[in-house]
Amino acid sequence: MPVLIIVANFIFFRLRVSWAQIAGVVLTIFGVILTACHGDPRRLLTLELNFGDAIMLVAVILCSGYSLGLRLKPVMRWQSLMLSLAVAALITSLPFFLWEVAAGKVIVPDISGWVVIVYTAIGAPVISQILYIKGNELIGANRASLFINLVPIFGTLLSVLIVGETFQLYQALALVLVLGGISLAEYSGRKIADLQPV
């Protein structure tokens, strides 16, 4: 996604990036790949694309477009933007809910299910979106999107802390690569931003 955003920003807005930023992006991608293949690059040769991968590719394209679109949004309070996003999400998901009700496929959650629903309703779409929108406003989509590469790293760390998986050497290396890549790109991006006319 960061690569797609950088390319699209150059095509549509002529935003340039430095070689250090490109190197930072490459480092973070290597860190993500290392996490995905569990430290064994040979596993990449055995991967097969499936329908879920196609859905994720569409999601990456849509999310990249969303990140670019934030640059063009009218000046408004974040509460108004979040309300409009929430209403749009409600309208688009309502037909699917009604179909589940009509088909008799509604699953009523238990207590732990409701906890997951509350987290999913507030944690991901509200808190994380507010922070992403604000970060996008402050440092731009190119720099903000790079932090998305922390998602698999956080997933790994949470699996160690919550599920009790053993922390492996490749996970430590992936963490260093991602954080190092972000630091390199951030340092370079900050220098470029400082040189831009106000």
Backbone as CSV, one residue per row, in Angstrom:
resi,resn,N_x,N_y,N_z,CA_x,CA_y,CA_z,C_x,C_y,C_z
1,MET,0.800,-1.201,0.000,0.000,0.000,0.000,0.845,1.268,0.000
2,PRO,1.901,1.358,0.824,2.739,2.564,0.764,3.320,2.811,-0.626
3,VAL,3.729,1.743,-1.317,4.291,1.902,-2.664,3.225,2.445,-3.605
4,LEU,2.021,1.900,-3.519,0.927,2.358,-4.373,0.612,3.830,-4.113
5,ILE,0.618,4.241,-2.852,0.326,5.629,-2.504,1.416,6.559,-3.020
6,ILE,2.672,6.147,-2.874,3.782,6.982,-3.356,3.692,7.166,-4.867
7,VAL,3.434,6.073,-5.598,3.328,6.151,-7.062,2.139,7.017,-7.465
8,ALA,0.985,6.809,-6.826,-0.210,7.586,-7.164,-0.020,9.058,-6.819
9,ASN,0.647,9.351,-5.704,0.917,10.744,-5.340,1.796,11.426,-6.384
10,PHE,2.741,10.663,-6.946,3.592,11.241,-7.979,2.796,11.471,-9.265
11,ILE,1.963,10.490,-9.632,1.197,10.611,-10.881,0.176,11.747,-10.803
12,PHE,-0.572,11.817,-9.709,-1.670,12.781,-9.627,-1.263,14.146,-9.064
13,PHE,-0.296,14.166,-8.145,0.041,15.419,-7.487,1.495,15.845,-7.685
14,ARG,2.256,15.054,-8.444,3.670,15.334,-8.713,4.485,15.474,-7.427
15,LEU,4.102,14.713,-6.391,4.868,14.708,-5.146,6.056,13.770,-5.308
16,ARG,7.240,14.272,-5.049,8.445,13.476,-5.204,8.881,12.921,-3.849
17,VAL,9.642,11.843,-3.904,10.227,11.267,-2.697,11.724,11.161,-2.893
18,SER,12.439,11.125,-1.787,13.899,11.012,-1.862,14.295,9.544,-1.963
19,TRP,15.563,9.314,-2.331,16.077,7.948,-2.381,16.069,7.317,-0.992
20,ALA,16.283,8.138,0.034,16.256,7.606,1.405,14.850,7.126,1.771
21,GLN,13.817,7.853,1.307,12.452,7.414,1.566,12.160,6.099,0.853
22,ILE,12.621,5.983,-0.396,12.426,4.736,-1.139,13.136,3.588,-0.431
23,ALA,14.363,3.843,0.040,15.107,2.810,0.772,14.368,2.420,2.046
24,GLY,13.781,3.405,2.730,13.008,3.125,3.941,11.802,2.256,3.650
25,VAL,11.098,2.552,2.540,9.941,1.749,2.146,10.371,0.315,1.855
26,VAL,11.484,0.163,1.126,11.984,-1.174,0.785,12.336,-1.958,2.046
27,LEU,12.992,-1.293,3.009,13.335,-1.965,4.271,12.093,-2.459,5.006
28,THR,11.066,-1.598,5.072,9.847,-2.013,5.780,9.176,-3.180,5.061
29,ILE,9.204,-3.167,3.737,8.598,-4.268,2.980,9.344,-5.574,3.247
30,PHE,10.680,-5.505,3.302,11.455,-6.707,3.639,11.084,-7.214,5.030
31,GLY,10.862,-6.288,5.958,10.455,-6.691,7.307,9.106,-7.389,7.310
32,VAL,8.153,-6.858,6.526,6.832,-7.467,6.428,6.933,-8.850,5.778
33,ILE,7.729,-8.961,4.709,7.906,-10.252,4.033,8.520,-11.276,4.984
34,LEU,9.509,-10.833,5.754,10.161,-11.729,6.713,9.153,-12.256,7.730
35,THR,8.246,-11.387,8.156,7.199,-11.806,9.087,6.228,-12.775,8.411
36,ALA,5.830,-12.455,7.180,4.842,-13.278,6.473,5.356,-14.677,6.168
37,CYS,6.663,-14.794,5.895,7.196,-16.122,5.542,7.823,-16.817,6.751
38,HIS,7.624,-16.254,7.944,8.122,-16.847,9.191,9.634,-17.078,9.145
39,GLY,10.344,-16.138,8.543,11.804,-16.210,8.515,12.373,-17.146,7.476
40,ASP,11.522,-17.769,6.681,11.998,-18.700,5.650,11.500,-18.235,4.284
41,PRO,12.332,-17.504,3.527,11.907,-16.968,2.221,11.454,-18.041,1.236
42,ARG,11.877,-19.295,1.444,11.448,-20.367,0.542,9.947,-20.594,0.594
43,ARG,9.332,-20.193,1.702,7.881,-20.347,1.826,7.136,-19.512,0.792
44,LEU,7.770,-18.415,0.352,7.119,-17.559,-0.643,6.872,-18.320,-1.947
45,LEU,7.735,-19.297,-2.249,7.590,-20.074,-3.479,6.401,-21.021,-3.413
46,THR,5.949,-21.342,-2.208,4.836,-22.282,-2.060,3.487,-21.574,-1.906
47,LEU,3.519,-20.241,-1.859,2.272,-19.506,-1.682,1.410,-19.603,-2.932
48,GLU,0.117,-19.722,-2.728,-0.828,-19.741,-3.840,-1.843,-18.620,-3.639
49,LEU,-2.136,-17.911,-4.724,-3.115,-16.837,-4.646,-4.510,-17.443,-4.653
50,ASN,-5.393,-16.874,-3.837,-6.768,-17.348,-3.787,-7.727,-16.166,-3.804
51,PHE,-9.008,-16.435,-3.653,-10.021,-15.381,-3.730,-9.829,-14.341,-2.627
52,GLY,-9.411,-14.797,-1.445,-9.158,-13.870,-0.342,-8.038,-12.888,-0.674
53,ASP,-7.004,-13.361,-1.384,-5.923,-12.474,-1.806,-6.438,-11.410,-2.762
54,ALA,-7.341,-11.808,-3.666,-7.923,-10.850,-4.608,-8.729,-9.782,-3.869
55,ILE,-9.475,-10.213,-2.840,-10.246,-9.261,-2.037,-9.303,-8.286,-1.333
56,MET,-8.193,-8.804,-0.793,-7.231,-7.936,-0.112,-6.582,-6.945,-1.085
57,LEU,-6.332,-7.377,-2.314,-5.758,-6.478,-3.321,-6.723,-5.329,-3.614
58,VAL,-8.007,-5.643,-3.737,-9.012,-4.596,-3.938,-9.046,-3.663,-2.723
59,ALA,-8.955,-4.241,-1.523,-8.958,-3.431,-0.297,-7.756,-2.494,-0.258
60,VAL,-6.592,-2.981,-0.674,-5.391,-2.143,-0.700,-5.573,-0.972,-1.670
61,ILE,-6.148,-1.249,-2.841,-6.378,-0.186,-3.828,-7.364,0.838,-3.283
62,LEU,-8.452,0.369,-2.664,-9.448,1.284,-2.101,-8.881,2.104,-0.946
63,CYS,-8.109,1.449,-0.083,-7.521,2.159,1.060,-6.488,3.186,0.583
64,SER,-5.751,2.852,-0.459,-4.796,3.805,-1.023,-5.531,5.012,-1.596
65,GLY,-6.636,4.737,-2.301,-7.449,5.840,-2.833,-8.012,6.707,-1.721
66,TYR,-8.426,6.067,-0.625,-8.925,6.814,0.540,-7.839,7.723,1.100
67,SER,-6.615,7.195,1.218,-5.505,7.989,1.747,-5.220,9.186,0.850
68,LEU,-5.248,8.970,-0.465,-5.033,10.083,-1.396,-6.193,11.067,-1.345
69,GLY,-7.408,10.544,-1.208,-8.587,11.396,-1.177,-8.621,12.328,0.022
70,LEU,-7.984,11.935,1.117,-7.962,12.804,2.301,-7.305,14.149,1.989
71,ARG,-6.415,14.157,1.003,-5.760,15.397,0.588,-6.761,16.375,-0.022
72,LEU,-7.822,15.836,-0.633,-8.793,16.654,-1.353,-10.053,16.953,-0.553
73,LYS,-10.138,16.417,0.653,-11.367,16.613,1.427,-11.527,18.089,1.794
74,PRO,-12.774,18.543,1.870,-12.987,19.936,2.289,-12.580,20.127,3.748
75,VAL,-12.316,21.358,4.112,-11.943,21.652,5.494,-13.165,21.409,6.376
76,MET,-13.023,20.496,7.322,-14.124,20.187,8.235,-13.557,19.613,9.528
77,ARG,-14.379,19.644,10.553,-13.960,19.058,11.824,-13.907,17.545,11.677
78,TRP,-13.012,16.903,12.445,-12.859,15.466,12.328,-14.143,14.737,12.713
79,GLN,-14.930,15.336,13.649,-16.180,14.694,14.048,-17.145,14.592,12.869
80,SER,-17.192,15.635,12.041,-18.077,15.624,10.874,-17.624,14.581,9.866
81,LEU,-16.319,14.485,9.663,-15.785,13.494,8.728,-16.090,12.082,9.231
82,MET,-15.870,11.839,10.517,-16.132,10.514,11.069,-17.616,10.168,10.997
83,LEU,-18.496,11.160,11.227,-19.931,10.912,11.143,-20.321,10.519,9.719
84,SER,-19.766,11.231,8.731,-20.099,10.906,7.341,-19.580,9.518,6.969
85,LEU,-18.396,9.146,7.448,-17.863,7.808,7.178,-18.726,6.734,7.849
86,ALA,-19.180,7.017,9.084,-20.004,6.047,9.819,-21.354,5.857,9.138
87,VAL,-21.957,6.946,8.679,-23.251,6.850,7.993,-23.097,6.075,6.692
88,ALA,-22.012,6.358,5.948,-21.763,5.627,4.694,-21.569,4.130,4.965
89,ALA,-20.837,3.803,6.027,-20.619,2.390,6.383,-21.946,1.730,6.774
90,LEU,-22.786,2.444,7.514,-24.093,1.893,7.917,-24.960,1.624,6.696
91,ILE,-25.021,2.593,5.772,-25.870,2.448,4.589,-25.406,1.285,3.719
92,THR,-24.079,1.153,3.535,-23.576,0.085,2.663,-23.672,-1.296,3.305
93,SER,-23.660,-1.377,4.636,-23.735,-2.693,5.285,-25.168,-3.117,5.592
94,LEU,-26.101,-2.181,5.594,-27.489,-2.493,5.939,-28.120,-3.537,5.018
95,PRO,-27.942,-3.462,3.685,-28.541,-4.507,2.831,-28.033,-5.919,3.157
96,PHE,-26.754,-6.029,3.506,-26.202,-7.340,3.851,-26.803,-7.854,5.154
97,PHE,-27.017,-6.958,6.117,-27.647,-7.349,7.377,-29.083,-7.803,7.142
98,LEU,-29.809,-7.037,6.338,-31.202,-7.399,6.046,-31.270,-8.735,5.314
99,TRP,-30.310,-8.992,4.421,-30.270,-10.289,3.725,-30.042,-11.418,4.725
100,GLU,-29.151,-11.204,5.712,-28.899,-12.230,6.734,-30.160,-12.500,7.554
101,VAL,-30.880,-11.424,7.894,-32.124,-11.594,8.659,-33.134,-12.388,7.839
102,ALA,-33.311,-12.002,6.570,-34.282,-12.680,5.708,-33.906,-14.143,5.475
103,ALA,-32.605,-14.426,5.405,-32.147,-15.796,5.156,-32.067,-16.614,6.440
104,GLY,-32.331,-15.989,7.576,-32.263,-16.689,8.849,-30.845,-17.065,9.260
105,LYS,-29.883,-16.270,8.820,-28.480,-16.581,9.105,-27.853,-15.653,10.146
106,VAL,-28.687,-14.901,10.845,-28.157,-13.987,11.864,-27.666,-14.796,13.049
107,ILE,-26.472,-14.482,13.513,-25.908,-15.147,14.693,-25.907,-14.136,15.842
108,VAL,-26.614,-14.457,16.901,-26.656,-13.573,18.065,-25.411,-13.841,18.912
109,PRO,-24.574,-12.803,19.138,-23.319,-13.021,19.864,-23.519,-13.225,21.361
110,ASP,-22.543,-13.907,21.964,-22.521,-14.038,23.424,-21.751,-12.839,23.991
111,ILE,-21.404,-12.904,25.288,-20.724,-11.773,25.929,-19.391,-11.466,25.256
112,SER,-18.582,-12.483,25.026,-17.279,-12.232,24.387,-17.475,-11.714,22.965
113,GLY,-18.528,-12.156,22.300,-18.836,-11.654,20.965,-19.162,-10.170,20.990
114,TRP,-19.933,-9.746,22.012,-20.273,-8.319,22.133,-19.028,-7.478,22.427
115,VAL,-18.112,-8.042,23.211,-16.854,-7.324,23.483,-16.090,-7.102,22.178
116,VAL,-16.022,-8.138,21.352,-15.349,-8.024,20.054,-16.065,-6.995,19.178
117,ILE,-17.400,-7.004,19.191,-18.179,-6.053,18.391,-17.908,-4.619,18.826
118,VAL,-17.892,-4.388,20.140,-17.630,-3.031,20.651,-16.232,-2.579,20.261
119,TYR,-15.244,-3.483,20.406,-13.882,-3.129,19.998,-13.824,-2.839,18.497
120,THR,-14.486,-3.700,17.718,-14.472,-3.529,16.263,-15.198,-2.251,15.854
121,ALA,-16.238,-1.881,16.588,-17.006,-0.681,16.251,-16.314,0.601,16.688
122,ILE,-15.541,0.533,17.781,-14.926,1.755,18.309,-13.424,1.796,18.054
123,GLY,-12.726,0.697,18.336,-11.265,0.696,18.216,-10.769,0.931,16.815
124,ALA,-11.184,0.073,15.891,-10.660,0.175,14.529,-11.237,1.360,13.754
125,PRO,-12.558,1.466,13.623,-13.047,2.515,12.740,-13.034,3.918,13.333
126,VAL,-13.116,4.053,14.622,-13.201,5.398,15.192,-11.820,5.891,15.628
127,ILE,-11.234,5.230,16.631,-9.968,5.718,17.180,-8.852,5.676,16.140
128,SER,-8.691,4.533,15.475,-7.587,4.431,14.515,-7.801,5.355,13.319
129,GLN,-9.052,5.518,12.868,-9.313,6.403,11.735,-9.071,7.866,12.085
130,ILE,-9.461,8.255,13.284,-9.203,9.636,13.721,-7.700,9.902,13.716
131,LEU,-6.933,8.970,14.275,-5.484,9.149,14.337,-4.862,9.112,12.945
132,TYR,-5.372,8.237,12.054,-4.822,8.155,10.696,-5.135,9.424,9.902
133,ILE,-6.372,9.926,10.040,-6.747,11.155,9.344,-5.879,12.310,9.821
134,LYS,-5.692,12.413,11.134,-4.873,13.501,11.689,-3.420,13.356,11.243
135,GLY,-2.884,12.128,11.287,-1.515,11.902,10.836,-1.347,12.237,9.369
136,ASN,-2.362,11.890,8.564,-2.335,12.195,7.139,-2.305,13.701,6.908
137,GLU,-3.091,14.437,7.707,-3.095,15.901,7.593,-1.741,16.486,7.964
138,LEU,-1.118,15.932,9.003,0.127,16.519,9.513,1.345,16.184,8.657
139,ILE,1.448,14.940,8.171,2.683,14.563,7.473,2.459,14.080,6.044
140,GLY,1.210,13.995,5.587,0.936,13.582,4.215,0.795,12.076,4.081
141,ALA,0.152,11.671,2.972,-0.159,10.255,2.764,1.085,9.405,2.564
142,ASN,2.110,9.938,1.882,3.323,9.151,1.644,3.949,8.694,2.953
143,ARG,4.096,9.617,3.877,4.749,9.278,5.137,3.812,8.515,6.069
144,ALA,2.532,8.904,6.104,1.588,8.245,7.015,1.358,6.786,6.621
145,SER,1.310,6.517,5.313,1.007,5.149,4.862,2.097,4.155,5.235
146,LEU,3.311,4.647,5.422,4.416,3.746,5.750,4.195,3.042,7.094
147,PHE,3.478,3.704,7.995,3.228,3.117,9.312,2.305,1.909,9.247
148,ILE,1.608,1.723,8.111,0.744,0.559,7.945,1.569,-0.719,7.987
149,ASN,2.847,-0.615,7.616,3.710,-1.800,7.646,3.982,-2.281,9.074
150,LEU,3.546,-1.516,10.065,3.670,-1.966,11.449,2.582,-2.983,11.820
151,VAL,1.520,-3.074,11.007,0.397,-3.960,11.349,0.842,-5.408,11.548
152,PRO,1.579,-6.031,10.591,1.997,-7.414,10.841,2.960,-7.546,12.012
153,ILE,3.752,-6.490,12.260,4.669,-6.524,13.407,3.871,-6.518,14.701
154,PHE,2.858,-5.635,14.785,2.006,-5.604,15.970,1.265,-6.923,16.129
155,GLY,0.810,-7.494,14.994,0.134,-8.791,15.053,1.028,-9.863,15.653
156,THR,2.299,-9.848,15.249,3.263,-10.805,15.790,3.470,-10.588,17.281
157,LEU,3.668,-9.332,17.675,3.912,-9.031,19.096,2.688,-9.395,19.947
158,LEU,1.493,-9.135,19.417,0.284,-9.491,20.166,0.128,-11.006,20.286
159,SER,0.540,-11.742,19.240,0.461,-13.205,19.332,1.424,-13.742,20.376
160,VAL,2.550,-13.043,20.546,3.501,-13.439,21.588,2.928,-13.121,22.959
161,LEU,2.351,-11.906,23.104,1.858,-11.467,24.414,0.553,-12.149,24.813
162,ILE,-0.369,-12.328,23.859,-1.695,-12.837,24.203,-1.798,-14.352,24.042
163,VAL,-1.338,-14.862,22.896,-1.484,-16.292,22.610,-0.359,-17.108,23.238
164,GLY,0.777,-16.446,23.505,1.890,-17.149,24.121,2.857,-17.770,23.141
165,GLU,2.841,-17.296,21.879,3.817,-17.805,20.913,5.226,-17.397,21.336
166,THR,6.201,-18.168,20.897,7.591,-17.873,21.221,8.127,-16.796,20.290
167,PHE,8.773,-15.799,20.865,9.364,-14.722,20.062,10.620,-15.252,19.384
168,GLN,10.636,-15.197,18.044,11.722,-15.772,17.263,12.708,-14.695,16.814
169,LEU,13.899,-15.145,16.419,14.937,-14.229,15.938,14.476,-13.490,14.680
170,TYR,13.789,-14.182,13.752,13.337,-13.524,12.524,12.335,-12.415,12.830
171,GLN,11.548,-12.584,13.904,10.598,-11.543,14.280,11.325,-10.302,14.794
172,ALA,12.409,-10.517,15.528,13.214,-9.392,15.998,13.846,-8.665,14.814
173,LEU,14.355,-9.437,13.840,14.955,-8.844,12.649,13.911,-8.070,11.844
174,ALA,12.711,-8.633,11.709,11.626,-7.949,10.996,11.269,-6.641,11.685
175,LEU,11.218,-6.660,13.016,10.926,-5.454,13.784,11.981,-4.385,13.536
176,VAL,13.258,-4.792,13.540,14.352,-3.844,13.281,14.243,-3.272,11.872
177,LEU,13.955,-4.128,10.879,13.837,-3.668,9.491,12.695,-2.668,9.326
178,VAL,11.537,-2.988,9.885,10.382,-2.095,9.735,10.620,-0.774,10.451
179,LEU,11.066,-0.840,11.710,11.310,0.404,12.451,12.444,1.217,11.832
180,GLY,13.489,0.512,11.364,14.594,1.209,10.703,14.153,1.862,9.409
181,GLY,13.342,1.146,8.623,12.834,1.708,7.378,11.954,2.919,7.611
182,ILE,11.070,2.836,8.607,10.206,3.971,8.933,11.046,5.158,9.398
183,SER,12.047,4.897,10.247,12.899,5.976,10.742,13.646,6.659,9.600
184,LEU,14.191,5.856,8.687,14.922,6.408,7.547,14.008,7.244,6.662
185,ALA,12.837,6.701,6.349,11.889,7.431,5.497,11.369,8.684,6.200
186,GLU,11.113,8.581,7.499,10.618,9.733,8.258,11.663,10.852,8.312
187,TYR,12.895,10.487,8.595,13.964,11.487,8.677,14.112,12.200,7.343
188,SER,14.132,11.435,6.266,14.271,12.011,4.932,13.038,12.817,4.555
189,GLY,11.846,12.275,4.864,10.606,12.978,4.548,10.473,14.279,5.297
190,ARG,10.949,14.314,6.537,10.903,15.526,7.328,11.808,16.587,6.727
191,LYS,12.988,16.159,6.241,13.904,17.116,5.622,13.293,17.698,4.341
192,ILE,12.615,16.850,3.554,11.982,17.335,2.329,10.865,18.307,2.665
193,ALA,10.069,17.959,3.717,8.960,18.841,4.122,9.480,20.191,4.599
194,ASP,10.646,20.192,5.268,11.214,21.446,5.737,11.670,22.335,4.602
195,LEU,12.006,21.727,3.455,12.481,22.496,2.302,11.330,23.032,1.448
196,GLN,10.101,22.504,1.665,8.970,22.945,0.862,8.589,24.380,1.237
197,PRO,8.242,25.207,0.243,7.804,26.559,0.569,6.472,26.563,1.278
198,VAL,6.298,27.462,2.222,5.056,27.544,2.992,4.096,28.491,2.311
